């Protein structure tokens, strides 16, 4: 038996479907330090993908925080697309296979 969703159930479910939009930085501003933390430079940022958003706060110079947040966004987009920049496969001959088959390496 197939059940059908009401319009409100479908709208609620659609909020949880992954967006095809990439992650991006939508807000970046100087922030007050969290309580108990040193009174140095802190920045608040918001990363968004479609209607979903996440906020963070980070200590450091403006340039270092921007670089770190851009790195976060790049990694999130790589994961979203099923790619990771960490693995680099190099196709080529395998010396052990060549030696086992009697081929000369050189």
C-alpha positions in Angstrom: 0.0 0.0 0.0 1.4 3.4 -1.0 0.8 6.3 1.3 0.7 9.9 0.0 2.0 12.9 1.8 -0.1 15.9 2.5 1.1 19.2 1.1 2.4 20.3 4.5 4.3 17.0 5.0 5.9 17.4 1.6 6.9 21.0 2.3 8.5 19.9 5.6 10.3 17.0 3.9 11.6 19.3 1.1 13.5 21.4 3.7 15.7 18.4 4.5 16.5 17.5 0.9 20.1 18.4 0.0 20.4 21.5 -2.1 22.3 21.4 -5.4 23.7 24.9 -4.6 27.3 25.1 -3.4 28.3 26.2 0.1 29.3 29.8 0.2 30.2 32.5 2.8 27.2 34.9 3.1 28.3 36.9 6.2 31.6 37.9 7.7 32.1 40.5 10.4 34.2 41.4 13.4 32.8 39.9 16.6 33.1 40.2 20.4 35.2 37.4 21.9 33.3 34.6 23.6 33.2 34.9 27.4 36.4 33.8 29.1 38.5 34.1 25.9 41.3 36.6 25.3 40.2 40.0 24.0 41.9 39.7 20.6 40.5 39.8 17.1 37.5 37.5 16.6 35.3 37.2 13.5 31.9 35.7 13.0 31.0 34.0 9.7 27.9 32.4 8.2 28.2 29.6 5.6 25.1 28.9 3.5 23.8 26.3 1.1 20.4 27.1 -0.2 18.2 27.8 2.8 20.5 26.0 5.3 23.0 28.1 7.1 25.6 27.6 9.8 27.5 30.2 11.8 30.9 30.1 13.4 33.3 32.3 15.3 37.1 32.2 14.9 40.0 34.0 16.4 42.8 35.5 14.3 43.6 38.2 11.9 41.0 39.1 9.2 43.1 37.6 6.5 43.8 34.3 8.4 40.2 33.8 9.3 39.0 34.5 5.8 41.5 32.0 4.5 40.4 29.4 7.0 36.7 29.8 6.3 37.3 29.7 2.5 39.2 26.4 3.1 36.2 25.1 5.1 33.8 26.1 2.3 36.1 24.5 -0.4 36.3 21.2 1.6 32.5 21.1 2.2 31.9 21.6 -1.6 34.4 18.9 -2.4 32.5 16.5 -0.1 29.2 17.6 -1.6 30.4 16.6 -5.0 32.0 13.3 -3.8 35.5 14.5 -4.4 38.4 14.9 -2.0 41.6 16.7 -2.8 43.6 14.5 -0.4 44.0 11.4 -2.5 46.2 11.5 -5.6 46.3 8.2 -7.5 49.1 7.8 -9.9 48.6 5.2 -12.6 51.6 3.4 -13.9 53.6 0.3 -13.8 54.0 -1.6 -10.6 57.7 -2.7 -10.1 56.7 -5.7 -8.1 54.4 -7.0 -10.8 57.0 -6.4 -13.5 59.7 -8.3 -11.4 57.3 -11.2 -10.8 56.6 -11.6 -14.5 60.2 -11.4 -15.4 60.1 -8.0 -17.1 63.2 -5.8 -16.7 62.8 -2.5 -14.9 64.9 0.3 -16.1 
